[in-house]
Amino acid sequence: MTRICIAALASLFLVVACSDDPPGGGDVVDGDTSVTDDTAVTDDTSVTDDTAVTDDTSVTDDTGVPSDVLEDSEAPQDTLTDTVIADTIPADTTPPIPEPDVVASFGNCSAPGGSINIYDLQDPQCPDHVSPEPTQSPGFYVELSGVVVTGLFGDTLFVQEPGGGPYSGITVFAHGMPTDTDLAVGDRVNLTGGYTEFFENSQIYLQTYDKVSSGTPPAPYVPVHPAHISTDGAIAEMFEGVLVSVEDVETIHTRPDCPKEYGEFAITGNLRVDDLGYHWDARLGDHFDSITGPLYYAFGNFKIEPRDESDLAWTVKGASQGISKCIASECQAPATDAGTKVVVINEHMPDPWGSDLGQEWFELYNPGNSPVSVQGWQIRDCGDQAFTLSGPNLTIQPHSYLVLGMNSNFSTNGGVPVDLAYGQAFYLPNTVGAILLYDGAQFSSQLVDQIRYSRFEPWTQLFSGRSLERINPTGDGTVPTNWKAGTKTFGPDDQKGTPGAKNSATN
């Protein structure tokens, strides 16, 4: 909030207004940074801090566009002046966030030693809660009976106990089994699988399922305030995997991961909305009567996953120019920079079946006739991600491959022969991304190769469970015409691609 101070010169009866706000208003945030600042940007002065703009009542000019979305030199420079009569600090009229209205019920737990239900898996107070929670496959074997399907996203589904409430839902990964072909939202199913807490995401690796009956899903839980189920929200953990709905909300940030782009936007209460099922072209000024979907946790954030367009009950769409400021330069390497291409990024899997965690990978290829060591080289993206390659056996022989991935465990990474694991130090977005390969970790290091990809036109090759394979290894890696979706099956989940082998696109 702006603080007004008065310097009164009695002899001149002069009143001067000044502000001691810190410089800011920029929206540069990373994947784990919350959008918290309520200060609106009112001019086009350069912004240098990491503060995000989230005020729901940003100052507007006569165009009707919030001033914190004016991104170029055309932003109006009108100055609003008032006569200040008293040395007062305007009151903060933002209503406080109320307390949540729900608590977990111990009565939902199963009897000790009885059949496990979702409450037992999710609620630490249940006597049969699995402890310590398994973090690797195959996990803890479970049999769930009569759970209700609340969301279907290809081979990913959400189920919850019919009684609903805290700790009633969980994510299920079918790993290549497209359950949306014979199941519908509202179906009751019996299922078996392995329960894990994989990178803090509660999930079941589906083994079998049987449809018991059709019906309607339980009513979504509606929190008193959206902030309650946002990242670090008071009850977010309780409602992970549960069908939820938030009401009377608006878009407060169109690019909460700036300069990265993961297809998410932030609404009232700094709650994120993702595009696992439906992509909304977010604009500041969007207003929704409600947004509904299962609450999902991934990559450090809770987010609602709308199942289709009807889950976004919009009343107002923001102006086309209503995009949050993102103080970020263009990609450090322009798309026209071909690089040396002594090694090329030949194939990548940004969107594997099921959870991306642990299953993403990409492949380097040596198209030359001499061995090339990539020790000390660095992979980057167009944002701030960077990972330096270090380890044994990082020399790529002529016409051979080196596979880099999030997880080198063959039994849990989808059957990928990963030579070097980068863990969570690098991430391939499902929607729009880039990989840049440099011959060192210094700013002055030489670009070796780069690729770009997108889920949006003119790109049409990106599908879940299929890699993108480069057609001409030394051709332009930034254009869609040089990429095809993988067709060769690998691993236990029937993913498509050729990690560590010749691309099927060139066969």
N, C-alpha and C positions, 0 to 999 in steps of 0.2 A: 504494500500500500504506500502511495506517495505521501510524504510528510511535508506539510507546508510550514515554513518558518517565516517570521516577520522581522524585518529590520526597520524599525520606525525611527526616522530622524525628526525629532520633535519640531525643530526650528523650520523644517521645510514641509512638514506634514506629508512626507513621502513614504509610501508603502511599497515594499519590494517582496515579491514571492520567490522562494527558491526551493530546490529539491535536493535531497541528499540520497536519492536512490543510487544504488551501485549501478555501474554501466551494465547493460545486458539486454535481454530480450531475444537472444539467439536461441535456436532450437537444437543445437548440436548435442545429441545424446547417443549413448551406445546401447547395446542390447540389454544391459542390466541396469540402466539408469532410469529412474522414474521421472515423470513429467510433473514438476512440483511448483514452479514459480507462478504466481498469480499476476505478474507484472505484464502489462500489454506494451508492445513496441509501437511507438507513435511516430517515428520518422525512419528514414533510411540510413541512419548513421551505422557504421560498421559495428558488428556485434562480435565480441571476442570471448565471452565466457561460455560455460556449458549449461546455462540455465535454459529451461524449456518454457514455452509459453502455453499456459493452460487456462487462463482466465476465461470464464464463460461469458463475460460482459466486456470484451475488448472495446476500446474506443473506436467508433466508426466515423468515416467521413461521409460526404454527401453522395458517394457512390453506393453506400450500403455495404461496402466490403470492409471487414475488420482491418484496422491499420496494421495489425501484426501479420497480415498476409501480403502486404504490398512489398514486392521483392526487388523492384528495379528503380531506375531513376525517375520513373513517372509517378512515384508516390507523391501525393499532395504535401505541400510544405506549410499549409495554413497553421497559424499559431492560435491556440485558444487562450485568451487572457481573461482573468477575473480580478475584481477589486477585493482584496482580502481585508476584512474589517477587524478581525480579532485573531489573536495568536492561539489558534486552536488546532487540534489534530482531528481530522474527520474520523468518525467512528467506523469501524469495520462492520459492514452490514451483512457480510457473508454468513449465512446460518451455520452453526456448528454441525458437524456430522453426528447424528444420533447414535446411540449404542445399538448393537445388534439385538434382535428380538428372539433369538433361538439359542438353545443349548442342546448338546447331544444327550440322548436318552440311553441309559445303561440297559434299559429293558429291551432294546433292539438286538442285543447280543444273543447268540445262541447259548443254550445250556452247556456248561463245561463238559467237554468230551463229546458233544453232539455234532450234528452236521454243520459245517462251516457255511456262513453266509457272508455277504459283502461287508456288513457292519463289522464282523470279526476281523476281516482283512484290513479295514481302514481305520477302525477306532482303537487307539492304543489302550483304552480302559477295558475292553472286552477280555474276559478271562482266556479265550482261545485265540487272542491276537498273536500272530506269528512274530516271534522275537528270538534272535535278531531278524530283522526283515531281510530276506534274500535279495541280493543285488545282481546276481548273474543267473543266466539260464543253466539248467532247466527250471530253477526256482522251486517253489513249494506247490506240490500237486493239490488242486482243489476241484471239487465238484459243486457247482451251483445249480439250484433247482428253482424253476419258476421265475427267473429274473426277467425284467421287461426291457426290450430294446428301445432306447430313447434317441439314438442317432446312428446313421449309417453313412460311412465315408469310404466307399470302395472296400478295401480289406480291413478297414478300421471301424469298429463299432463301439458304442457306449451302452452299457446295461446298468440297471439299478434295481434295488429291491422295491416291490410294489408299494411298500409303506412310505418310501421316500424319506426326506429329511436328511440331517447330517450323516455323513459317512455311508450313504446308501448307494453310491455309484462308483463305477470303475471303467477304465478303458480296456478294450480287448483288441489285440492285434492278431489278425488271421494269417498274416505273412503269405500273401499271394492267393488266399482263398477268398474270392469276391462274394462276400456274404450278402451284398445288396441285391443279388440276383434272385434269391429265394427267401429273403427276410424283409420285413417291413417294420417301420416304427410302430410300436404298440404290441408287437408279437411277444409272447412269453416263450422262453427257451430254457432248456437244460443244457449246460455246457461243462466241459472239462478243460483243464489247461494248467499251465505253470504260472504261479503268481510271483512277481518280483517288484522291487522298488528300484527301477533302472534309472539312474541319474535323477532320483527323487520323483520320478513319475510312476504312480501306482498303475500296474498293468497286468494283464493276463495274456500269456501266449497260448492262443486257442489250439486245442487238439481235436475236440469233437463238439458238435452241437446238434440238438434236436429241437425242432419247433413243436411246442406243446399246444398253443392256441393263438388266435389273433385277437386283437383288442385295441384299446387306446392307451397311450402312455400316461403316466401319472402327471398331474398338473405341475408345471415348473415351480421351483421355489423362487419367491420374489424377495430379495433382501430389502431391508429398510432403506439402505443407501448402496449404490453400486460400489463404493469404496470398500465395503465390507468383504467383497469377494475378489478384489483386485490383488495384485502382487503385494504381499505383506499385509493384506487385509485381515481383520480380526477373525473371520470365519472362512477364509478362502480354502484352507486345508480341509475343513469339514466337508466342503461341497465340491472337492475335486471329483470329476467324473459324473456329477449330478446334473440333471436338466434344470437350468435356471433361466430366469427372465428378469431384466432390469427395465424400469419404466421411466418415461419422461427424461430422456437423456439426449445429449448432443455431442457432436464430434469436437474434441478439444485439441487434437493433434493428428495430422494426416501422415506423419512420418516419425513415429516415436523412436525408431532405431536409426535415425539419420546419422551418418550418411549411408548406412546400410538400408536395404529394403527387403523386408520379410513378408510383405503383404498384410501387415497389421495396421490398425489405427486405434487411437485412444479416445474414450468417451468420458463423460462426467464421472468423477471419482477416480480418474486415471486407470480405469478398467480397459483392458485391451480386447479388441475383436479381431479374430483371425480369419483366414480364407481357406481353411481345410475343405469346406463344403461349398462355399459361395464367396466370390470376391466382390466386395463393395468398393466402388470408386469414391473413396472418402474425400469430403471437402469440409472445410470450416464453414459453419452455418447449417450443416446437416442437423436435423432434429428428428427424433424417433419417439413414437408413443411407447414402443418397447423393442427390445432386442432379445431373442430367445435362442438357446442352444445349450449343449453340454459344456460344462466348465472343464477346460483342459489345462494341463501344466506341461510346459516344455521350454527348454533353454532359458530357465530362470524367471519365467513369467506365467501367471495365470491368465487365461483368455477364454472368451466365449467363442464357440464354433457354431455359427448359424448353419442350419442344415440346407436351407434353400432361401430364395429371395423373400418368401413369405415370413421368415423369421426376423426380417428387418422391416418393422412396421414404421416406415418413414412418413413424416408429414411435410417436411421441408427439405429440399436439397440445396446445399450451399452453391455459391457461384463457382464457375469453372476455375477462376483464379484464386479460389480460397484454399490455397495449399500452404501448410506451415513452412516458415522460413527454415532453411537448412543451410547453415553457414559451412559449406564444404566446397572445396575446389573440384574441378573436373577430375576424372580418374588420372592418377599420376602418370599413366602412359596413355596417350591418345590411341584410339582404335586403329589409326593408320600406321602406328609404329609396329613393324613386322617382327622386330627382334632378330637375333642372330640365327635362331632355329637350329643350333647344334643339338638341342634336345627340344622335343615338342610335347605339349599336353595333348595326348592322343585320344583320351576317353575319360568320361566322368559320370558318376552316379549321384546327382544331387537329391533325388527323391526316391529312395528305395521303398519297397513294400513295407507297410507298418511304420514303426518308429524310425526316424532318421538317426537317432542316437546310436552310435556304434556301427552303423551300416553304410555310411557315406564313404566314397573313395574316388580317387582319380588316378590316372596312369600316365607316366612319362615314357617317351619312346625316343631312342637314339636312331635317327634316320641315316647317320653317316657310316663311315667305314673304319673309324677309330674309336676306342673306348673313351668314355667321358665320365669323369668323377663329378658328382653333384654335391660332394661334401662341402658344407658351408654355404651352399646356395640358399635362396629364400623364396618361399611362396607368399604372395600377397593377394589382396583383392583391391577393389577400387575404394574401399573404406579404410579402416585402420587395422585390419587383420594382417598378421605377419607371422610366419613360422620358419625358423632356420633349420635346414636339414643337417642332421648330425647323427652319426652312428656307423656301424660296420657295414661293409658290402654296399656302398653307395656309388659304385662304379657301374655304369650301364654299358654293356658290350654292344658292338655294332648290331643294329637291327634287333635290339632286345628291349626289354621293358622293366620298369620299376613302378610298383604300385604303392601309393600312399593312401592311408585311410584313417578313419577315426579310431578304429579298433583292430588290433592284429590277431585277436583270438578267432581262429577259423570257425570254431563251433558256435560263436555268438555274433559274428559279423556278417552272416548271410553266406558264408562259404567263399569269402574273397581272400586270395593269397596276398595279404598286405605285407610288403617288405619293410615299411617304416610307418609307425603310427604317430599321429599328431594329437590324439586325444581331443579335448575340447578347445584346443588352441586355434583351431580353424573350423569353419563351418560353411557349408554350401547351401545358400537359400533355395527354397523350392520354387521360387517364382522368377527372380531376376538375379543374376550373379556374374562374377568374373573370377578368373584365376590368372595371376601373373607370375611368371618364373624369372627370377633374377640370378645372376651368377655370383652374388654375394649379399651380405646383409647391410651394406653401406648405402647411403643415399645416392652415391655416385655409381653404384653397381650397374652393370649392363643388363638391359632387358633381353632375355633369351627367347621367350615366347609368351603369348597371352591368348586367352579365349574369353568369349562372352556367351551368355545364354539367356533365354527368357521363356516364360510360359505364354507370353502374349504375342499376337501377330506383329511382324511377319513370321515369327517363330511358330512352328506347328509340330515340332518333333519331340517335345518334352512330355513324357508320360510317367506316372508312378510305376516303379518296378522295372524301368527300362533305362539303360545308360544312353548317353549321347556319344556316338562314335564319329570320329573325324574321318571324312572321306579321303581327302588328300592331306597326308600328314604335314607337308610343308606349305600347304595352301593357307589362306586367310582363316584364322580361327575365330574371328569376331563376327562372321556373317552366317546366317542360317543355312545358306545353300551348300556349305561345306560340312554339314552335320546330318546324321541319320540316327534314328532310334535303333538300339541294339535288338537283335532278333534271336540270338543264340542263348539257350537256357543254361543257367549255372546255379549251383548251390541248392540247399534243401528247400528253398521257398520259391523256386521257379522264377527267379529274377532273370532279366534278359540283359546280356552284355558279354564282354570277353576280357575280363580283367587279367592282365599279364599275358595276353595272347593276341594274335592278329585280329583286327576288327572284322566283324561280319559285314560291315558296310563296304569293305573293300574286297571281299571274297568274290 
